Amino acid sequence: MKSETYTGLSEALQAVKTRYVQPMYLHDKKMVTAMKATRMDIGVAISCRTKRRYQEDEGWKI
C-alpha cells in the first residue's frame, strides 16, 4: 500500500512539474509541491478549467 502510494505520487509529480510546478514551487517547497502536483494531475485529466484555476490561485484551490 505504501509503495503504491509513493509510486503514484512520484509519477504525478514527474508528469506535472515540468508543465506547471517547476517555475513556481520546486525550488524550496518540494513536499508541498508533490502534494499539489498529485491533485493537479487529477485536475488536468478532468478538464482544462482546472488548469486555469491552478494558474489563478497558484494551486491552493483545486
NORSULLIN-V392867 format. One record per pair of residues at least 12 apart in sequence whose ideal C-beta (glycine too) atoms are under 10 Angstrom apart, sorted by sequence separation. I is the first residue (numbers start at 1). J is the second residue. D is the distance in Angstrom with one decimal. If there is no record, write none. Layout:
i & j & d
I & J & D
I & J & D
This chain:
i & j & d
21 & 33 & 5.2
24 & 36 & 9.6
25 & 37 & 8.6
50 & 62 & 6.3
13 & 26 & 9.2
17 & 30 & 9.7
20 & 33 & 9.8
21 & 34 & 8.9
40 & 53 & 9.9
40 & 54 & 5.8
21 & 36 & 6.9
22 & 37 & 9.9
39 & 54 & 9.2
17 & 33 & 7.1
20 & 36 & 8.8
21 & 37 & 5.4
43 & 59 & 9.4
46 & 62 & 9.9
13 & 30 & 9.1
16 & 33 & 9.0
17 & 34 & 8.8
20 & 37 & 7.9
16 & 34 & 9.6
19 & 37 & 9.7
36 & 54 & 8.4
44 & 62 & 9.9
17 & 36 & 9.9
21 & 40 & 7.4
40 & 59 & 6.4
43 & 62 & 5.1
13 & 33 & 7.2
16 & 36 & 8.4
17 & 37 & 6.0
20 & 40 & 6.3
39 & 59 & 7.9
42 & 62 & 8.2
13 & 34 & 5.0
16 & 37 & 4.2
19 & 40 & 8.9
20 & 41 & 9.7
12 & 34 & 8.1
13 & 35 & 9.1
15 & 37 & 7.9
16 & 38 & 8.2
19 & 41 & 9.8
36 & 58 & 9.0
37 & 59 & 8.5
40 & 62 & 6.3
12 & 35 & 9.7
13 & 36 & 9.1
14 & 37 & 8.5
15 & 38 & 9.9
16 & 39 & 9.4
17 & 40 & 9.5
36 & 59 & 4.5
39 & 62 & 4.8
10 & 34 & 8.2
12 & 36 & 9.7
13 & 37 & 4.3
16 & 40 & 5.1
20 & 44 & 8.5
35 & 59 & 9.6
36 & 60 & 8.0
38 & 62 & 10.0
9 & 34 & 5.9
12 & 37 & 5.4
13 & 38 & 7.0
15 & 40 & 9.2
16 & 41 & 5.1
19 & 44 & 8.3
9 & 35 & 8.0
11 & 37 & 9.8
12 & 38 & 4.3
15 & 41 & 5.6
16 & 42 & 10.0
33 & 59 & 8.5
36 & 62 & 7.5
10 & 37 & 9.7
11 & 38 & 9.2
12 & 39 & 8.4
13 & 40 & 9.4
14 & 41 & 9.5
16 & 43 & 9.5
32 & 59 & 8.8
9 & 37 & 8.0
10 & 38 & 9.6
12 & 40 & 7.8
13 & 41 & 8.1
16 & 44 & 7.3
32 & 60 & 9.8
9 & 38 & 5.5
12 & 41 & 4.0
15 & 44 & 8.6
8 & 38 & 7.2
11 & 41 & 8.1
12 & 42 & 7.9
15 & 45 & 10.0
24 & 54 & 9.9
20 & 51 & 7.7
24 & 55 & 9.7
9 & 41 & 9.6
12 & 44 & 9.9
19 & 51 & 8.9
5 & 38 & 9.6
8 & 41 & 9.1
21 & 54 & 9.4
25 & 58 & 8.4
20 & 54 & 6.3
24 & 58 & 6.7
25 & 59 & 7.5
20 & 55 & 7.9
24 & 59 & 7.8
16 & 54 & 9.5
20 & 58 & 10.0
21 & 59 & 7.7
20 & 59 & 7.6
16 & 59 & 9.8
